[in-house]
């Protein structure tokens, strides 16, 4: 299993350049395996991601905020 985040530079490029261009760049650098054609997440992934940023308990009754979804 692989986990973690690509460097912040590429995360910023994802918002500016789009998924296809950023995916090409991170594959060239070896951060993502060659052959990956899309960045796909799930509601569970988003729940974990948003809770790490916001400090909200992912196990509580409060649903994740939508404000971070565009960078996920």
N, C-alpha and C positions, 0 to 999 in steps of 0.2 A: 504494500500500500504506500502511495506517495501522498504527502500532504504539505501544505505550506502556501506561501504567497510568492508570486514573481516579484522582482524588485519594483519599487515604487515608480521608477521611471517608466516601466512598461505598463503599469496600472494607469498612470496618467495618460499615456499614449492611447490606451484603450478608449478613453473618453474622447480624445482629440482626433485620432486617426481612424478609429473603428476597429472592429474585431478582426477582419481579414488581414489588415496590415500589421497589427500588433501580433497576431498569431504567427505570421511569417517571421517576424523579428525574434520572438522568444524561441521559436523552433531553431532558428539559426544559432542562437546562443546556447541551446541545449537545456533550457528551462522546462520545455515541454517536448514530449516525444514526437518524432517525425511521424506524419500520418494522421495526427489529430486535425480534424476539420471544423470543429465547433467547440465553443466553451459553454458547456451545459451544466446547470445547477438545479437543485431541487428546493422545495420549501424548507426542508430540514437544514440544508446548507445555508440558506438565507437566514433562517432563525438563529443558527449558531453564529454566523458572521455578524449580524446586527447586534446580537447580545454581547459579543466581544467589544464592539465599538461603543455601544451605548451604556454598558454596565447592567442592562436589564437581565434578570434571570430568565434563561430560556425555558426553565421548568415552571415558571409562575403562570398566573392567570392573564397577564398582559401580553397581547399579541405584538409581534414585531412592527415597528414603525415602517412606513413605506418610503420615507425620505432617503434611505440608503440603497434602495433597490436598483437604481440605475447604474451603480458602480459594482454591483454584484455579478 
